[in-house]
Amino acid sequence: MNVISNTTVISNFAAIGQLEVLHALYGCVFISTDVYAEIQEGLDEGYGFYTGVTGCVVPPATAGWIHLTGLQTEAELRYLGTLPRRLHKGEASCLAIAKARRWLLLTDDIAARQEARRLRIKLSGSLGCLVLAVERKLCTLDMANTWLWDMLQQGYRSPLTDLTPLVQMK
């Protein structure tokens, strides 16, 4: 299944220097052109961790694993038109693309997650990616909890500070 991410999940992993975890989990991750614009704005505002993201984006990077996509079909534009105006362009475009193409959406944005549930879009976020990394043995639970702690220190607002209950539920 293809995966599209909005800025939040990309930001969380990039901010702690673990963007490659997403690459290891999904191989290829799509972002919308609106998300790419948000990343460029972040660079302009001084968020240096986005430099690692731009080096992975195809195009312009020829060997990248983050692929740009945009709204391409009438269905995507129709879904976009049904979304609440309170959503940022990046979240809205990712929701429309995920719905029309039946892709997994990665987001931590509460409003985007609510819309994804309403539209019955498959959904995950930073916590889900960390749990999946443990399950696939890409890291230990202790390492994933360290990464979660690092994300929290960078401003990520999470309902959990320990992944143990999520890993034990599986």
DSSP file (Angstrom, degrees, kcal/mol; ACC not computed):
  #  RESIDUE AA STRUCTURE BP1 BP2  ACC     N-H-->O    O-->H-N    N-H-->O    O-->H-N    TCO  KAPPA ALPHA  PHI   PSI    X-CA   Y-CA   Z-CA
    1    1 A M              0   0    0      0, 0.0   102,-0.1     0, 0.0     2,-0.1   0.000 360.0 360.0 360.0 136.0    0.0    0.0    0.0
    2    2 A N        -     0   0    0     99,-0.2   102,-2.4   100,-0.2     2,-0.4  -0.406 360.0-146.6 -73.2 154.3    1.2    3.5   -0.8
    3    3 A V  E     -a  104   0A   0     25,-0.4    27,-3.1   100,-0.2     2,-0.4  -0.975  12.0-169.3-127.9 134.0    1.8    6.0    2.0
    4    4 A I  E     -ab 105  30A   0    100,-2.8   102,-2.6    -2,-0.4     2,-0.4  -0.987  10.5-163.2-122.7 136.9    1.3    9.7    2.0
    5    5 A S  E     -a  106   0A   0     25,-2.6    27,-0.5    -2,-0.4   102,-0.2  -0.918   9.4-145.8-120.0 142.0    2.5   11.9    4.9
    6    6 A N     >  -     0   0    0    100,-2.4     4,-1.1    -2,-0.4     3,-0.2  -0.312  45.5 -86.5 -88.5-172.8    1.7   15.4    5.9
    7    7 A T  H  > S+     0   0    0      1,-0.2     4,-3.0     2,-0.2     5,-0.2   0.804 114.7  69.3 -68.2 -30.7    4.2   17.6    7.5
    8    8 A T  H  > S+     0   0    0      1,-0.2     4,-2.4     2,-0.2    -1,-0.2   0.921 103.3  38.7 -61.7 -49.5    3.7   16.5   11.2
    9    9 A V  H  > S+     0   0    0     97,-0.3     4,-2.1    -3,-0.2     5,-0.3   0.927 117.5  50.3 -68.5 -43.8    5.1   13.0   11.0
   10   10 A I  H  X S+     0   0    0     -4,-1.1     4,-2.6     1,-0.2     5,-0.2   0.928 112.2  49.5 -56.4 -45.5    8.0   14.0    8.6
   11   11 A S  H  X S+     0   0    0     -4,-3.0     4,-3.0     1,-0.2    -2,-0.2   0.918 108.1  52.4 -61.6 -45.4    8.8   16.8   11.0
   12   12 A N  H  X S+     0   0    0     -4,-2.4     4,-0.8    -5,-0.2    -1,-0.2   0.921 115.6  39.4 -60.5 -44.7    8.9   14.6   14.1
   13   13 A F  H  <>S+     0   0    0     -4,-2.1     5,-3.0     1,-0.2     3,-0.4   0.879 117.0  49.5 -74.2 -36.7   11.3   12.1   12.6
   14   14 A A  H ><5S+     0   0    0     -4,-2.6     3,-1.5    -5,-0.3    -2,-0.2   0.895 104.7  59.3 -66.5 -39.1   13.4   14.7   10.9
   15   15 A A  H 3<5S+     0   0    0     -4,-3.0    -1,-0.2     1,-0.3    -2,-0.2   0.765 110.9  41.1 -63.4 -25.6   13.7   16.8   14.1
   16   16 A I  T 3<5S-     0   0    0     -4,-0.8    -1,-0.3    -3,-0.4    -2,-0.2   0.294 116.6-110.2-105.6  10.1   15.3   13.9   15.9
   17   17 A G  T < 5S+     0   0    0     -3,-1.5    -3,-0.2    -4,-0.2     3,-0.2   0.786  88.7 111.9  72.1  27.4   17.5   12.8   13.0
   18   18 A Q    >>< +     0   0    0     -5,-3.0     3,-1.8    -6,-0.2     4,-0.5  -0.057  21.7 126.8-123.8  32.3   15.6    9.6   12.4
   19   19 A L  H >>  +     0   0    0     -6,-0.3     4,-1.1     1,-0.3     3,-1.0   0.822  67.2  69.3 -57.7 -31.8   13.9   10.2    9.0
   20   20 A E  H 3> S+     0   0    0      1,-0.3     4,-2.8     2,-0.2    -1,-0.3   0.707  83.5  71.3 -63.3 -19.7   15.4    7.0    7.8
   21   21 A V  H <> S+     0   0    0     -3,-1.8     4,-2.3     2,-0.2    -1,-0.3   0.923  98.6  48.3 -61.6 -42.1   13.0    5.1   10.1
   22   22 A L  H <X S+     0   0    0     -3,-1.0     4,-2.5    -4,-0.5     5,-0.4   0.895 111.1  50.7 -64.1 -38.9   10.2    6.1    7.7
   23   23 A H  H  X S+     0   0    0     -4,-1.1     4,-2.4     1,-0.2    -2,-0.2   0.924 111.5  47.3 -62.8 -44.7   12.2    5.0    4.8
   24   24 A A  H  < S+     0   0    0     -4,-2.8    -2,-0.2     1,-0.2    -1,-0.2   0.865 115.7  46.0 -65.8 -35.5   12.9    1.6    6.4
   25   25 A L  H  < S+     0   0    0     -4,-2.3    -2,-0.2    -5,-0.2    -1,-0.2   0.909 132.2  12.9 -72.6 -43.0    9.2    1.2    7.3
   26   26 A Y  H  < S-     0   0    0     -4,-2.5     2,-2.5    -5,-0.2    -3,-0.2   0.532  77.7-146.3-118.6  -9.3    7.6    2.2    4.0
   27   27 A G  S  < S+     0   0    0     -4,-2.4     2,-0.4    -5,-0.4    -1,-0.1  -0.462  85.5  32.2  75.1 -74.6   10.3    2.3    1.3
   28   28 A C        -     0   0    0     -2,-2.5     2,-0.4    -3,-0.1   -25,-0.4  -0.955  69.6-170.9-117.3 132.9    8.7    5.1   -0.5
   29   29 A V  E     - c   0  66A   0     36,-2.0    38,-2.3    -2,-0.4     2,-0.3  -0.989  12.6-146.2-122.7 132.3    6.7    7.9    1.1
   30   30 A F  E     -bc   4  67A   0    -27,-3.1   -25,-2.6    -2,-0.4     2,-0.3  -0.720  13.2-173.5 -94.1 146.7    4.7   10.4   -0.8
   31   31 A I  E     - c   0  68A   0     36,-2.5    38,-1.9    -2,-0.3   -25,-0.1  -0.976  26.1-116.1-130.8 150.5    4.1   14.0    0.2
   32   32 A S  E  >  - c   0  69A   0    -27,-0.5     4,-2.3    -2,-0.3    38,-0.2  -0.409  27.4-112.0 -78.9 161.6    1.9   16.5   -1.6
   33   33 A T  H  > S+     0   0    0     36,-1.5     4,-1.9     1,-0.2    37,-0.1   0.812 120.7  57.8 -62.3 -28.6    3.3   19.6   -3.2
   34   34 A D  H  > S+     0   0    0      2,-0.2     4,-1.9     1,-0.2    56,-0.3   0.891 105.8  48.2 -68.1 -39.1    1.5   21.6   -0.5
   35   35 A V  H  > S+     0   0    0     55,-0.2     4,-2.3     2,-0.2    -2,-0.2   0.908 109.5  53.1 -65.5 -41.6    3.5   19.6    2.2
   36   36 A Y  H  X S+     0   0    0     -4,-2.3     4,-2.4     1,-0.2    -2,-0.2   0.905 107.4  51.6 -59.8 -40.2    6.7   20.3    0.2
   37   37 A A  H  X S+     0   0    0     -4,-1.9     4,-2.3     1,-0.2    -1,-0.2   0.895 108.4  51.5 -63.3 -39.6    5.8   24.0    0.3
   38   38 A E  H  X S+     0   0    0     -4,-1.9     4,-2.2     2,-0.2    -2,-0.2   0.894 109.3  50.4 -63.2 -39.5    5.3   23.8    4.1
   39   39 A I  H  X S+     0   0    0     -4,-2.3     4,-2.1     2,-0.2    -2,-0.2   0.911 109.8  50.0 -65.2 -42.0    8.7   22.2    4.4
   40   40 A Q  H  X S+     0   0    0     -4,-2.4     4,-2.2     2,-0.2    -2,-0.2   0.903 109.9  50.8 -62.9 -40.8   10.3   24.9    2.3
   41   41 A E  H  X S+     0   0    0     -4,-2.3     4,-1.6     1,-0.2    -1,-0.2   0.894 108.0  53.8 -62.1 -39.7    8.7   27.5    4.5
   42   42 A G  H  <>S+     0   0    0     -4,-2.2     5,-2.7     2,-0.2     4,-0.3   0.898 107.6  49.7 -61.7 -41.0   10.1   25.7    7.5
   43   43 A L  H ><5S+     0   0    0     -4,-2.1     3,-1.5     1,-0.2    -1,-0.2   0.924 109.3  51.8 -61.3 -44.1   13.5   25.9    6.1
   44   44 A D  H 3<5S+     0   0    0     -4,-2.2    -1,-0.2     1,-0.3    -2,-0.2   0.807 107.3  53.7 -62.3 -29.4   13.0   29.6    5.4
   45   45 A E  T 3<5S-     0   0    0     -4,-1.6    -1,-0.3    -5,-0.1    -2,-0.2   0.452 127.9 -97.3 -86.1  -1.0   12.0   30.1    9.1
   46   46 A G  T < 5S+     0   0    0     -3,-1.5     2,-1.7    -4,-0.3    -3,-0.2   0.559  73.9 143.8 101.5   9.0   15.2   28.4   10.3
   47   47 A Y    > < -     0   0    0     -5,-2.7     3,-1.8     1,-0.2    -1,-0.2  -0.628  24.7-178.0 -82.2  87.3   14.1   24.8   10.9
   48   48 A G  T >   +     0   0    0     -2,-1.7     3,-2.1     1,-0.3     4,-0.4   0.714  68.4  75.5 -62.7 -24.1   17.4   23.3    9.8
   49   49 A F  T >> S+     0   0    0      1,-0.3     3,-0.8     2,-0.2     4,-0.5   0.730  82.5  70.7 -64.0 -18.2   16.3   19.7   10.3
   50   50 A Y  H <> S+     0   0    0     -3,-1.8     4,-2.2     1,-0.2     3,-0.4   0.677  78.5  78.1 -70.4 -15.4   14.2   20.1    7.1
   51   51 A T  H <> S+     0   0    0     -3,-2.1     4,-1.4     1,-0.2    -1,-0.2   0.900  90.8  53.5 -58.3 -40.1   17.4   20.1    5.1
   52   52 A G  H <4 S+     0   0    0     -3,-0.8    -1,-0.2    -4,-0.4     4,-0.2   0.808 107.6  51.8 -64.0 -29.9   17.5   16.3    5.5
   53   53 A V  H >< S+     0   0    0     -4,-0.5     3,-2.1    -3,-0.4     4,-0.5   0.943 105.4  52.3 -71.3 -48.5   14.0   16.0    4.1
   54   54 A T  H >< S+     0   0    0     -4,-2.2     3,-0.8     1,-0.3     7,-0.4   0.800 102.8  60.1 -62.6 -27.6   14.7   18.0    1.0
   55   55 A G  T 3< S+     0   0    0     -4,-1.4    -1,-0.3     1,-0.2    -2,-0.2   0.613 106.3  48.3 -72.8 -11.0   17.7   15.8    0.2
   56   56 A C  T <  S+     0   0    0     -3,-2.1    10,-2.8    -4,-0.2     9,-1.0   0.434  87.0 109.3-104.9  -2.9   15.3   12.8    0.0
   57   57 A V  E <>  -d   66   0A   0     -3,-0.8     4,-2.6    -4,-0.5    10,-0.2  -0.613  66.7-124.2 -87.9 132.3   12.6   14.3   -2.2
   58   58 A V  E  4 S+d   67   0A   0      8,-3.3    10,-2.2    -2,-0.4     4,-0.1  -0.955  87.8  48.0-109.8 129.9   12.2   13.1   -5.8
   59   59 A P  T  4 S+     0   0    0      0, 0.0    -1,-0.2     0, 0.0     9,-0.1   0.911 118.3  27.6 -67.1 165.2   12.3   15.4   -7.7
   60   60 A P  T  4 S+     0   0    0      0, 0.0     2,-0.3     0, 0.0    -2,-0.2  -0.970 117.5  59.5 -90.7 -24.1   14.8   17.2   -7.2
   61   61 A A    ><  -     0   0    0     -4,-2.6     3,-0.8    -7,-0.4    -6,-0.0  -0.510  68.1-154.9 -71.4 130.1   16.9   14.5   -5.7
   62   62 A T  T 3  S+     0   0    0     -2,-0.3    -1,-0.2     1,-0.2    -4,-0.1   0.766  92.8  41.7 -77.0 -24.7   17.4   11.7   -8.2
   63   63 A A  T 3  S+     0   0    0     -8,-0.2    -1,-0.2    -6,-0.1    -5,-0.1   0.098  90.4 129.1-108.0  22.2   18.1    9.0   -5.5
   64   64 A G    <   -     0   0    0     -3,-0.8    -7,-0.2    -7,-0.2    -8,-0.1  -0.232  48.0-157.7 -78.3 166.5   15.4   10.1   -3.1
   65   65 A W  S    S+     0   0    0     -9,-1.0   -36,-2.0     1,-0.1     2,-0.7   0.391  73.0  84.8-121.7  -4.8   12.6    8.0   -1.5
   66   66 A I  E     -cd  29  57A   0    -10,-2.8    -8,-3.3   -38,-0.2     2,-0.4  -0.910  69.3-158.3 -99.7 117.1   10.2   10.8   -0.7
   67   67 A H  E     -cd  30  58A   0    -38,-2.3   -36,-2.5    -2,-0.7     2,-0.3  -0.804   9.3-132.5-105.5 135.0    8.1   11.4   -3.8
   68   68 A L  E     +c   31   0A   0    -10,-2.2     2,-0.3    -2,-0.4   -36,-0.2  -0.594  31.1 167.4 -80.0 140.8    6.1   14.5   -4.7
   69   69 A T  E     -c   32   0A   0    -38,-1.9   -36,-1.5    -2,-0.3     2,-0.3  -0.973  12.4-163.5-145.9 160.4    2.6   14.2   -5.8
   70   70 A G        -     0   0    0     -2,-0.3     2,-0.4   -38,-0.2   -38,-0.0  -0.824  43.5 -67.0-135.1 175.8   -0.3   16.6   -6.3
   71   71 A L        +     0   0    0     -2,-0.3     3,-0.0     1,-0.2    23,-0.0  -0.542  58.3 162.3 -65.6 123.0   -4.0   16.6   -6.8
   72   72 A Q        +     0   0    0     -2,-0.4     2,-0.3     1,-0.0    -1,-0.2   0.638  43.2  55.2-122.2 -22.0   -4.5   15.0  -10.1
   73   73 A T  S  > S-     0   0    0      1,-0.1     4,-2.0     0, 0.0     5,-0.2  -0.739  76.4-116.3-121.0 164.5   -8.0   13.8  -10.6
   74   74 A E  H  > S+     0   0    0     -2,-0.3     4,-2.5     1,-0.2     5,-0.2   0.884 116.4  56.1 -61.6 -38.9  -11.5   15.1  -10.4
   75   75 A A  H  > S+     0   0    0      2,-0.2     4,-2.7     1,-0.2    -1,-0.2   0.911 106.2  50.2 -61.1 -42.9  -12.2   12.8   -7.4
   76   76 A E  H  > S+     0   0    0      1,-0.2     4,-2.4     2,-0.2    -1,-0.2   0.920 112.1  47.0 -62.7 -43.4   -9.3   14.3   -5.5
   77   77 A L  H  X S+     0   0    0     -4,-2.0     4,-1.9     2,-0.2    -1,-0.2   0.876 111.3  52.3 -65.3 -37.0  -10.5   17.8   -6.2
   78   78 A R  H  X S+     0   0    0     -4,-2.5     4,-0.7     2,-0.2    -2,-0.2   0.936 110.5  46.9 -64.6 -47.1  -14.0   16.9   -5.2
   79   79 A Y  H >X S+     0   0    0     -4,-2.7     3,-1.1     1,-0.2     4,-0.6   0.908 109.3  55.4 -60.8 -41.3  -12.8   15.4   -1.9
   80   80 A L  H >< S+     0   0    0     -4,-2.4     3,-1.2     1,-0.3    -1,-0.2   0.899 103.5  55.5 -57.1 -41.2  -10.7   18.5   -1.3
   81   81 A G  H 3< S+     0   0    0     -4,-1.9    -1,-0.3     1,-0.2    -2,-0.2   0.679 104.0  54.4 -67.7 -17.7  -13.8   20.6   -1.7
   82   82 A T  H << S+     0   0    0     -3,-1.1    -1,-0.2    -4,-0.7    -2,-0.2   0.550  87.6 101.3 -91.6  -8.1  -15.7   18.7    1.0
   83   83 A L  S << S-     0   0    0     -3,-1.2     9,-0.0    -4,-0.6    -3,-0.0  -0.468  83.5 -96.5 -82.7 149.1  -13.0   19.2    3.7
   84   84 A P    >   -     0   0    0      0, 0.0     3,-1.4     0, 0.0    -1,-0.1  -0.304  25.8-128.9 -61.0 143.1  -13.3   21.8    6.5
   85   85 A R  T 3  S+     0   0    0      1,-0.3     7,-0.1    -3,-0.1    -2,-0.1   0.676 100.5  76.3 -67.0 -17.8  -11.5   25.1    5.8
   86   86 A R  T 3  S+     0   0    0      2,-0.0    -1,-0.3    25,-0.0     2,-0.1   0.706  75.8  95.6 -69.3 -17.6   -9.8   25.0    9.1
   87   87 A L  S <  S-     0   0    0     -3,-1.4     2,-0.0    24,-0.1    -4,-0.0  -0.469  82.2-116.2 -72.7 142.9   -7.4   22.3    7.7
   88   88 A H     >  -     0   0    0     -2,-0.1     4,-2.6     1,-0.1     5,-0.2  -0.339  30.5-106.4 -68.9 160.9   -4.0   23.5    6.4
   89   89 A K  H  > S+     0   0    0      1,-0.2     4,-2.8     2,-0.2     5,-0.3   0.881 118.9  53.8 -58.4 -39.9   -3.4   23.0    2.7
   90   90 A G  H  > S+     0   0    0    -56,-0.3     4,-2.1     2,-0.2   -55,-0.2   0.934 111.6  43.2 -62.5 -47.4   -0.9   20.2    3.4
   91   91 A E  H  > S+     0   0    0      2,-0.2     4,-2.5     1,-0.2    -2,-0.2   0.933 115.5  49.5 -63.2 -44.9   -3.4   18.2    5.5
   92   92 A A  H  X S+     0   0    0     -4,-2.6     4,-2.4     1,-0.2    -2,-0.2   0.920 111.8  46.9 -62.7 -45.5   -6.3   18.8    3.1
   93   93 A S  H  X S+     0   0    0     -4,-2.8     4,-2.3    -5,-0.2    -1,-0.2   0.904 113.1  49.3 -65.7 -39.1   -4.3   17.8    0.0
   94   94 A C  H  X S+     0   0    0     -4,-2.1     4,-2.9    -5,-0.3     5,-0.2   0.900 111.0  50.2 -66.1 -39.8   -3.0   14.6    1.8
   95   95 A L  H  X S+     0   0    0     -4,-2.5     4,-2.5     2,-0.2     5,-0.2   0.933 111.7  47.5 -61.9 -45.9   -6.5   13.7    2.9
   96   96 A A  H  X S+     0   0    0     -4,-2.4     4,-2.3     2,-0.2     5,-0.2   0.912 115.4  44.9 -63.2 -43.0   -8.0   14.1   -0.6
   97   97 A I  H  X S+     0   0    0     -4,-2.3     4,-2.7     2,-0.2     6,-0.2   0.935 113.6  49.5 -66.7 -46.4   -5.2   12.1   -2.2
   98   98 A A  H  X>S+     0   0    0     -4,-2.9     5,-1.5     1,-0.2     4,-1.0   0.903 113.6  46.9 -60.9 -41.4   -5.3    9.4    0.5
   99   99 A K  H  <5S+     0   0    0     -4,-2.5     3,-0.4    -5,-0.2    -2,-0.2   0.958 116.4  41.9 -65.6 -50.6   -9.1    9.1    0.1
  100  100 A A  H  <5S+     0   0    0     -4,-2.3    -2,-0.2     1,-0.2    -1,-0.2   0.868 124.2  36.1 -67.4 -37.3   -9.2    9.0   -3.7
  101  101 A R  H  <5S-     0   0    0     -4,-2.7    -1,-0.2    -5,-0.2    -2,-0.2   0.467 104.8-123.4 -96.6  -2.2   -6.2    6.7   -4.1
  102  102 A R  T  <5 +     0   0    0     -4,-1.0     2,-0.2    -3,-0.4    -3,-0.2   0.921  57.1 155.6  59.0  47.3   -6.9    4.5   -1.0
  103  103 A W      < -     0   0    0     -5,-1.5    19,-0.3    -6,-0.2     2,-0.3  -0.627  50.4-101.0 -99.6 159.6   -3.5    5.2    0.5
  104  104 A L  E     -a    3   0A   0   -102,-2.4  -100,-2.8    -2,-0.2     2,-0.5  -0.651  37.1-144.5 -74.9 134.3   -2.4    5.1    4.1
  105  105 A L  E     -ae   4 123A   0     17,-2.5    19,-2.2    -2,-0.3     2,-0.6  -0.904   7.0-157.6-105.9 129.4   -2.2    8.6    5.6
  106  106 A L  E     +ae   5 124A   0   -102,-2.6  -100,-2.4    -2,-0.5     2,-0.3  -0.931  34.9 136.8-103.0 118.8    0.5    9.5    8.2
  107  107 A T        -     0   0    0     17,-2.5    -2,-0.1    -2,-0.6    17,-0.0  -0.979  41.4-168.7-158.0 149.2   -0.5   12.5   10.3
  108  108 A D        +     0   0    0     -2,-0.3     2,-0.3    17,-0.2    17,-0.1   0.375  57.4 117.8-111.4  -4.4   -0.4   13.6   13.9
  109  109 A D     >  -     0   0    0      1,-0.2     4,-2.5     2,-0.1     5,-0.2  -0.507  59.8-146.4 -69.1 124.5   -2.7   16.6   13.3
  110  110 A I  H  > S+     0   0    0     -2,-0.3     4,-2.3     1,-0.2     5,-0.2   0.918  96.7  47.3 -61.2 -47.1   -5.9   16.1   15.4
  111  111 A A  H  > S+     0   0    0      1,-0.2     4,-2.1     2,-0.2    -1,-0.2   0.901 113.4  48.7 -63.5 -40.3   -8.2   17.8   12.9
  112  112 A A  H  > S+     0   0    0      1,-0.2     4,-2.5     2,-0.2    -1,-0.2   0.885 110.4  51.6 -66.3 -38.0   -6.8   15.8   10.0
  113  113 A R  H  X S+     0   0    0     -4,-2.5     4,-2.3     2,-0.2    -2,-0.2   0.895 108.3  51.5 -66.0 -39.5   -7.1   12.6   12.0
  114  114 A Q  H  X S+     0   0    0     -4,-2.3     4,-2.3     2,-0.2    -2,-0.2   0.926 112.1  46.2 -61.9 -44.1  -10.7   13.3   12.7
  115  115 A E  H  X S+     0   0    0     -4,-2.1     4,-2.5     2,-0.2    -2,-0.2   0.891 109.5  54.7 -66.2 -39.1  -11.4   13.9    9.0
  116  116 A A  H  <>S+     0   0    0     -4,-2.5     5,-3.0     1,-0.2     4,-0.5   0.915 109.8  46.9 -60.9 -42.4   -9.5   10.7    8.1
  117  117 A R  H ><5S+     0   0    0     -4,-2.3     3,-0.9     3,-0.2    -1,-0.2   0.925 111.6  51.0 -64.6 -43.2  -11.7    8.7   10.4
  118  118 A R  H 3<5S+     0   0    0     -4,-2.3    -2,-0.2     1,-0.3    -1,-0.2   0.891 115.1  42.5 -59.9 -40.0  -14.8   10.4    9.0
  119  119 A L  T 3<5S-     0   0    0     -4,-2.5    -1,-0.3    -5,-0.1    -2,-0.2   0.437 112.9-120.3 -87.1  -0.6  -13.7    9.5    5.5
  120  120 A R  T < 5 +     0   0    0     -3,-0.9     2,-0.4    -4,-0.5    -3,-0.2   0.908  54.0 162.3  60.2  45.0  -12.6    6.0    6.5
  121  121 A I      < -     0   0    0     -5,-3.0    -1,-0.2    -6,-0.1   -17,-0.1  -0.794  47.1-108.9 -92.4 134.6   -9.0    6.6    5.4
  122  122 A K        -     0   0    0     -2,-0.4   -17,-2.5   -19,-0.3     2,-0.3  -0.425  50.0-168.2 -62.6 140.2   -6.4    4.2    6.8
  123  123 A L  E     +e  105   0A   0    -19,-0.2     2,-0.3    -2,-0.1   -17,-0.2  -0.968  25.8 156.7-143.0 144.1   -4.4    6.2    9.3
  124  124 A S  E     -e  106   0A   0    -19,-2.2   -17,-2.5    -2,-0.3     2,-0.2  -0.931  12.8-170.3-151.5 175.1   -1.2    6.2   11.4
  125  125 A G     >  -     0   0    0     -2,-0.3     4,-2.4   -19,-0.2     5,-0.2  -0.747  50.6 -60.7-149.7-163.4    1.0    8.7   13.0
  126  126 A S  H  > S+     0   0    0     -2,-0.2     4,-2.3     1,-0.2     5,-0.2   0.903 131.0  49.5 -59.9 -43.0    4.3    9.1   14.7
  127  127 A L  H  > S+     0   0    0      1,-0.2     4,-2.6     2,-0.2    -1,-0.2   0.933 111.3  49.4 -62.6 -44.8    3.3    6.8   17.6
  128  128 A G  H  > S+     0   0    0      1,-0.2     4,-2.5     2,-0.2    -1,-0.2   0.883 110.6  50.6 -61.2 -38.8    2.2    4.1   15.1
  129  129 A C  H  X S+     0   0    0     -4,-2.4     4,-2.2     2,-0.2    -1,-0.2   0.900 110.4  49.3 -66.1 -40.6    5.4    4.4   13.2
  130  130 A L  H  X S+     0   0    0     -4,-2.3     4,-1.7     2,-0.2    -2,-0.2   0.923 112.6  47.2 -64.4 -43.5    7.5    4.0   16.3
  131  131 A V  H  X S+     0   0    0     -4,-2.6     4,-2.7     1,-0.2    -2,-0.2   0.921 111.9  50.7 -63.0 -43.6    5.4    0.9   17.4
  132  132 A L  H  X S+     0   0    0     -4,-2.5     4,-2.4     1,-0.2    -1,-0.2   0.877 106.2  55.6 -62.5 -37.5    5.8   -0.6   13.9
  133  133 A A  H  <>S+     0   0    0     -4,-2.2     5,-2.9     2,-0.2     6,-1.0   0.887 110.3  45.7 -62.2 -38.7    9.5    0.0   14.0
  134  134 A V  H ><5S+     0   0    0     -4,-1.7     3,-1.6     3,-0.2    -2,-0.2   0.940 112.3  50.5 -67.7 -47.0    9.7   -2.0   17.2
  135  135 A E  H 3<5S+     0   0    0     -4,-2.7    -2,-0.2     1,-0.3    -1,-0.2   0.857 111.8  47.3 -61.0 -35.7    7.4   -4.8   15.8
  136  136 A R  T 3<5S-     0   0    0     -4,-2.4    -1,-0.3    -5,-0.2    -2,-0.2   0.381 114.7-119.1 -86.7   5.0    9.6   -5.0   12.6
  137  137 A K  T < 5S+     0   0    0     -3,-1.6    -3,-0.2     2,-0.2    -2,-0.1   0.809  74.5 132.3  62.3  33.0   12.7   -5.1   14.8
  138  138 A L  S   <S-     0   0    0     -5,-2.9     2,-0.3     1,-0.2    -4,-0.2   0.661  82.2  -2.8 -81.0 -18.6   14.1   -2.0   13.3
  139  139 A C  S    S-     0   0    0     -6,-1.0    -1,-0.2    -5,-0.1    -2,-0.2  -0.967  81.4 -98.4-159.7 167.0   14.8   -0.8   16.8
  140  140 A T     >  -     0   0    0     -2,-0.3     4,-2.5    -3,-0.1     5,-0.2  -0.455  37.1-109.7 -84.5 165.6   14.2   -1.9   20.4
  141  141 A L  H  > S+     0   0    0      1,-0.2     4,-2.6     2,-0.2    22,-0.2   0.896 121.3  54.3 -60.6 -40.4   11.4   -0.7   22.6
  142  142 A D  H  > S+     0   0    0      2,-0.2     4,-2.0     1,-0.2    -1,-0.2   0.911 109.0  47.4 -60.7 -41.9   13.9    1.3   24.6
  143  143 A M  H  > S+     0   0    0      2,-0.2     4,-2.6     1,-0.2    -2,-0.2   0.921 111.5  50.2 -66.2 -43.3   15.2    3.0   21.5
  144  144 A A  H  X S+     0   0    0     -4,-2.5     4,-2.4     1,-0.2    -2,-0.2   0.897 110.6  50.0 -62.3 -39.2   11.7    3.8   20.3
  145  145 A N  H  X S+     0   0    0     -4,-2.6     4,-2.6     2,-0.2    -1,-0.2   0.870 109.2  52.1 -66.4 -35.6   10.9    5.3   23.7
  146  146 A T  H  X S+     0   0    0     -4,-2.0     4,-2.6     2,-0.2    -2,-0.2   0.926 110.3  48.2 -63.5 -44.0   14.1    7.4   23.5
  147  147 A W  H  X S+     0   0    0     -4,-2.6     4,-2.4     2,-0.2    -2,-0.2   0.897 110.9  51.0 -63.2 -39.6   13.0    8.6   20.1
  148  148 A L  H  X S+     0   0    0     -4,-2.4     4,-2.5     2,-0.2    -2,-0.2   0.932 110.3  49.3 -61.8 -45.3    9.5    9.4   21.5
  149  149 A W  H  X S+     0   0    0     -4,-2.6     4,-2.2     1,-0.2    -2,-0.2   0.916 110.2  51.0 -59.1 -43.3   11.2   11.3   24.3
  150  150 A D  H  X S+     0   0    0     -4,-2.6     4,-1.1     1,-0.2    -1,-0.2   0.902 109.3  50.7 -61.7 -41.1   13.3   13.2   21.8
  151  151 A M  H ><>S+     0   0    0     -4,-2.4     5,-2.5     1,-0.2     3,-0.5   0.917 108.7  51.8 -61.9 -42.7   10.2   14.1   19.8
  152  152 A L  H ><5S+     0   0    0     -4,-2.5     3,-1.4     1,-0.2    -1,-0.2   0.890 106.8  53.4 -60.3 -39.4    8.5   15.4   22.9
  153  153 A Q  H 3<5S+     0   0    0     -4,-2.2    -1,-0.2     1,-0.3    -2,-0.2   0.764 105.8  54.6 -66.8 -24.3   11.5   17.6   23.7
  154  154 A Q  T <<5S-     0   0    0     -4,-1.1    -1,-0.3    -3,-0.5    -2,-0.2   0.427 132.7 -89.2 -88.9  -0.3   11.2   19.0   20.2
  155  155 A G  T < 5S+     0   0    0     -3,-1.4     2,-0.2     1,-0.3    -3,-0.2   0.445  73.3 150.8 110.3   0.3    7.6   20.0   20.8
  156  156 A Y      < -     0   0    0     -5,-2.5     2,-0.8    -6,-0.1    -1,-0.3  -0.487  37.5-145.0 -65.6 130.5    5.6   16.9   19.7
  157  157 A R        +     0   0    0     -2,-0.2    -1,-0.1   -49,-0.1    -5,-0.0  -0.882  27.9 173.9-101.9 110.0    2.4   16.7   21.8
  158  158 A S        -     0   0    0     -2,-0.8   -50,-0.0     2,-0.1    -2,-0.0  -0.873  40.6-138.3-118.5 146.1    1.7   13.1   22.4
  159  159 A P  S    S+     0   0    0      0, 0.0     2,-0.3     0, 0.0    -1,-0.1   0.649  93.4  48.2 -73.4 -13.0   -1.0   11.4   24.5
  160  160 A L        -     0   0    0      1,-0.1     3,-0.1   -12,-0.0    -2,-0.1  -0.925  50.8-172.7-127.6 150.9    1.7    8.9   25.7
  161  161 A T  S    S+     0   0    0     -2,-0.3     2,-0.4     1,-0.2   -12,-0.1   0.339  83.1  48.0-115.9   0.9    5.2    9.2   27.0
  162  162 A D        -     0   0    0    -14,-0.1     4,-0.3     1,-0.1    -1,-0.2  -0.981  60.9-159.4-144.5 127.3    5.9    5.4   26.9
  163  163 A L    >>  +     0   0    0     -2,-0.4     4,-2.3   -22,-0.2     3,-0.7   0.524  68.7 100.5 -82.7  -7.0    5.1    3.1   24.0
  164  164 A T  H 3> S+     0   0    0      1,-0.3     4,-2.6     2,-0.2     5,-0.2   0.875  79.8  50.6 -52.1 -46.9    5.1   -0.1   26.2
  165  165 A P  H 3> S+     0   0    0      0, 0.0     4,-1.2     0, 0.0    -1,-0.3   0.874 112.2  48.2 -61.7 -34.2    1.3   -0.3   26.4
  166  166 A L  H <> S+     0   0    0     -3,-0.7     4,-0.6    -4,-0.3    -2,-0.2   0.886 113.6  45.9 -72.0 -38.5    1.0    0.0   22.6
  167  167 A V  H >< S+     0   0    0     -4,-2.3     3,-0.7     1,-0.2    -1,-0.2   0.887 112.3  51.2 -70.9 -38.9    3.6   -2.6   22.0
  168  168 A Q  H 3< S+     0   0    0     -4,-2.6    -1,-0.2    -5,-0.3    -2,-0.2   0.766 101.6  62.4 -70.2 -25.0    2.2   -5.0   24.6
  169  169 A M  H 3<        0   0    0     -4,-1.2    -1,-0.2     1,-0.2    -2,-0.2   0.761 360.0 360.0 -69.3 -24.6   -1.3   -4.7   23.0
  170  170 A K    <<        0   0    0     -3,-0.7    -1,-0.2    -4,-0.6    -2,-0.2   0.463 360.0 360.0 -80.2 360.0   -0.1   -6.2   19.8
